[in-house]
Amino acid sequence: MYISRLVNVFEPDLDLLPEELKSALNETDIAAILNKADSFTALAKKAEFPWLGKLLQKCANSQSWHLEFTGDQGNPLVPYFRFFCGGMPAVSLPRTYPLRPDLPVALQHVYSLIGGFRENDFGYAGGVYQAKNISPIAESKVWFSEENKYPPDQAIAFMETFSGDQLCYTPDGRPVWYRHETGQLELKKNLEKEMGAYFEAILRGSRI
């Protein structure tokens, strides 16, 4: 059995939030609720990657948004800011989860600005996992072709596309894509470039 929870809060008022939801917020969340535009603009200015800055500024400029609290299997709820701007991207602000010691520098920077990302409505594939949910793709339930050559226990999955492909990183920080249609892992050269292609497509209103 698998249980997932979703709580949507429109026009959030901190004084009226139930205690369970209020306790899920950190100081960064509260500041963004009080002034979403300034908070996300400040994050956008810190972004070292153009695609990340564009995404955060797009969220800052969005006139329509609400809070989305999600959790599964009895785990604490995590808040996301859900925006209506060229789709419905949802951004979780940085959490206090410990980062894996092998996390590449590019991903360390991403997680310093966002805690997670969803490109679609809750329940659909697509987005960057919370740092606590990063693990070797060998531990997932995906299948691997007999022709697959890269070891699944050496590929740490942190992102999924709407089509079901997953982007992973290797022990030496290189990107490797899991292709769900072929069941194979494809090694690439530049992690930031692969992440950038994913987000640039979203910013254009398309998907990879």
Secondary structure as the mmCIF struct_conf table of DSSP 4:
data_model
#
loop_
_struct_conf.conf_type_id
_struct_conf.id
_struct_conf.beg_label_comp_id
_struct_conf.beg_label_asym_id
_struct_conf.beg_label_seq_id
_struct_conf.end_label_comp_id
_struct_conf.end_label_asym_id
_struct_conf.end_label_seq_id
STRN STRN1 SER A 4 VAL A 9
BEND BEND1 PHE A 10 GLU A 11
TURN_TY1_P TURN_TY1_P1 LEU A 14 LEU A 16
BEND BEND2 LEU A 17 LEU A 17
HELX_RH_AL_P HELX_RH_AL_P1 GLU A 19 LYS A 22
TURN_TY1_P TURN_TY1_P2 SER A 23 ALA A 24
HELX_RH_AL_P HELX_RH_AL_P2 GLU A 27 LEU A 34
HELX_RH_AL_P HELX_RH_AL_P3 LYS A 36 LYS A 46
BEND BEND3 GLU A 48 PHE A 49
HELX_RH_AL_P HELX_RH_AL_P4 PRO A 50 ASN A 61
BEND BEND4 GLN A 63 GLN A 63
STRN STRN2 TRP A 65 ASP A 72
TURN_TY1_P TURN_TY1_P3 GLN A 73 GLY A 74
HELX_LH_PP_P HELX_LH_PP_P1 ASN A 75 LEU A 77
STRN STRN3 VAL A 78 PHE A 83
BEND BEND5 CYS A 85 GLY A 87
STRN STRN4 ALA A 90 SER A 92
HELX_LH_PP_P HELX_LH_PP_P2 LEU A 93 PRO A 94
HELX_LH_PP_P HELX_LH_PP_P3 TYR A 97 ARG A 100
TURN_TY1_P TURN_TY1_P4 PRO A 101 ASP A 102
HELX_RH_AL_P HELX_RH_AL_P5 VAL A 105 LEU A 113
BEND BEND6 GLY A 115 GLY A 115
STRN STRN5 GLY A 116 ARG A 118
BEND BEND7 GLU A 119 ASP A 121
TURN_TY1_P TURN_TY1_P5 PHE A 122 GLY A 123
BEND BEND8 TYR A 124 ALA A 125
STRN STRN6 GLY A 127 VAL A 128
HELX_LH_PP_P HELX_LH_PP_P4 TYR A 129 GLN A 130
HELX_RH_3T_P HELX_RH_3T_P1 ALA A 131 ASN A 133
STRN STRN7 SER A 135 PRO A 136
HELX_RH_3T_P HELX_RH_3T_P2 ILE A 137 GLU A 139
BEND BEND9 SER A 140 LYS A 141
TURN_TY1_P TURN_TY1_P6 GLU A 146 GLU A 147
BEND BEND10 TYR A 150 TYR A 150
HELX_RH_3T_P HELX_RH_3T_P3 PRO A 152 GLN A 154
STRN STRN8 ILE A 156 GLU A 160
TURN_TY1_P TURN_TY1_P7 PHE A 162 SER A 163
BEND BEND11 GLY A 164 GLY A 164
STRN STRN9 GLN A 166 TYR A 169
TURN_TY1_P TURN_TY1_P8 PRO A 171 ASP A 172
BEND BEND12 GLY A 173 GLY A 173
STRN STRN10 PRO A 175 ARG A 179
TURN_TY1_P TURN_TY1_P9 HIS A 180 GLY A 183
STRN STRN11 GLN A 184 LEU A 187
BEND BEND13 LYS A 189 LYS A 189
HELX_RH_AL_P HELX_RH_AL_P6 LEU A 191 LEU A 203
TURN_TY1_P TURN_TY1_P10 ARG A 204 GLY A 205
#
